[in-house]
Amino acid sequence: MDVQERLRQAITVEAEAVRGLLDQIDQSYVEAVNLLQGCRGKVVVTGVGKSGIIGKKMAASFASTGTPAFFVHSTEAAHGDSGMIGKDDVVILVSNSGETAEVLNVIPILDQIGSKRISITSNHNSSLAKAADVSIAYDYAREADHLNLAPTTSATLTLVIGDALAVTLSTLRGFTEADFHRYHPGGSLGAKLSEVKDV
């Protein structure tokens, strides 16, 4: 096996999927942005497995760019952590298949709380998408691994969608470098912004 060629193949699969996402941007994305922009509480992201890991990054990106957000693991939501969610929050539920049992189990809890929800899946007709106020769905040819099983391409697409939502909201809110520095004073990025501020 040519290792360099296999690396290129994996990157090509994911890069083509991201490019293909451009043609999939539709009204559901606009509706999701509108719902998030009108949120009077916080944005809550939930998922399990690789989707949960991407969900944690998604919440962190929202929070650092001016949209208060946090992550709740779907399994833990059924064991008390749903108490962190309020009726004024908007919950983003992440599941590639849209049929992940742990994520679906959060739906009845959200029904009782009364919070709005956005699903991010690969299937508008999935159980999760049908239970959401707004359904965002992506399409892709295959996962990047040779078995077409590991959450690789799907995880990348979810990450890109989360980033797109976060930066769009940040732009709409007029989020500035000074605002970013307030939330991110540490590290090399914080130091760089401090230098700009001091000039």
N, C-alpha and C positions, 0 to 999 in steps of 0.2 A: 504494500500500500504506500502510495506517495503521500506522506503526511502533510506537506504543504498544500497539495491539491485538495485533500480532505478538509483542511481548514478553510480553504477558499470556498469549497462547496457549501459548507455550513454557513459561512458569512453571506454567501450569495443567496441562499434560500431565505434567510431572515431579511436581507436588504431588499429583495424583490417583494417580500410580503409587506414591508413598511411602505415601499413605493406604491404598491397596490392599494394601500389604505387611503391614499389621497383621493381615489375615485369612489371611496365608500362614505365619505363625509356627506351626511344628509341632514334632514330637518331634526332628526333625533338628537344630534349633537348640539344643535342650537337650543332645543328644548332642555337638554341637560344643563347647558350653560345658564340659561334663564332661571332654571330651578335652583341651581347652586348660587347664582347671584342674588336671588331673592331670599336665600336662607337666613332666617332670623336667629338661628342657633349656630351649631357647628356642623361641619361635614364629618361624617363617620364612615370609614371604609372597613369592610369586613370580607373575609375569605379564609380559606385554609390551604395548606400545602404551598406549592409555588405561587398560586394566586394570592395567598395570604402574605407571602414575602413581598410580592409586587405591591400588594395593598398597603403594606407598611411604608414602602418608599413613596407611594402615591400620597398618603396622608402627610408624610414629611415634606413633600414638595408643595402641597397646598399650604401647609402651615408656614413654610419659609417664604412664600411669595404673597402673603397677605390674606389667605383664606384659612381661618381657624379650623383645624382638623385633627383627628386622632384615629388610631386603628383599634378595632376590637376583633379579636379572633372569634370566628363563628362558633366554634365549640364552646369557648368560654362564655359566649353571649347567653347560652342556654344554662349556664351555671352561675349566674349572678352578674356578669359583666354588662348585661343589657341595661342594668340600672344606671349606666353612664350615658345612655341615650335618652334624649328628650323629644317631646312632640314637635319642637321647632327645628330639630335637626334634619338634615338630609343624609340618608344612608346610601352609600355606593356599595353594591353587592357584586363581588367579582367571582366568576366561575366560568371556565372555558366552555364546559358542556352545558352549563345552565341547569344541571341536574344534580349537583353536589348536595348530598343529603344534609350535611352540617350547615350549609348556607341556606338551604330551603327551610331548615328548622328555625331560622331567625325570622322568617316572614310572619308567622302567627304572633310572635312577640312584638314586631313592629306594628302589626294591626292593632294591638291593644294600646301601644304607646301613641300611635297616630302620626308617626313621622313619615315623610315622603321618601321614596326610594328610586334609585337609578341602578339598573343592572348593566354589567359589562360582560357579555358572553359572545360565543361564536354562533348563536342561534336565536333569532327573534321569536321562534316558536317554542323555545324551551320553557319549562315550568317557571324558572326564575324570571325570564323576560316577561312572561305573561302576568306575573305577580307584581311587576314594577310599574311605577308611574311613567317612567321613561326607560326605554330599552335601547341601549347601544349594542350593536352587533358587528363583529368583524369577520371577514372571510379570508382564508389563506389556503395555499395548496397543500402544504405538509409541514410537519415539524422538522427541525434541522438534523435530528439524529438519524442514523441508518435504519432504525426500527420504526421511525415515524410515530414514536410513542412519548418520548420525554417532552415535558412542557418547555419548549425552547422558543420556537417561532410564536406560539400563542402567548407566552409570557412577555416576549418583546413587544408584541402588538398592544397588549394591555398596558405595559409601561409607557409606550408612546402615546396612547390615548390619554392616560392619566396626566402625562406631562402637557399635552396639548390643552386639556381642560384647565389645568393649573395656570399655565402662562396666559391663556386667553382671559381668565378671570382676573389675573393680576393686571393685565393691560387695561381691562374695562374699569378696574378700580383705581387706575392712576397710580399704581404702586411705584415708588421711586427708589433710587439707590440708598437714600437716607432711611427709608422704611426697611429695606433689605438689611442694611447695616444694624438697625435696631434689633432685628431677630437673629443676626448672624455676625456678632462681633468677634468671634473666635476664629482661629486658623489663619491660613495665608490669605483667604478671601476677605476675612474681616480686617486683617492688617492692610490689605490693598485698599479697601474702602475707607479705612481710617486715614490713610495717606491722602486720598482724594479730598476727604472732609477737611483735613488740616491745611490744604493748599489755599 
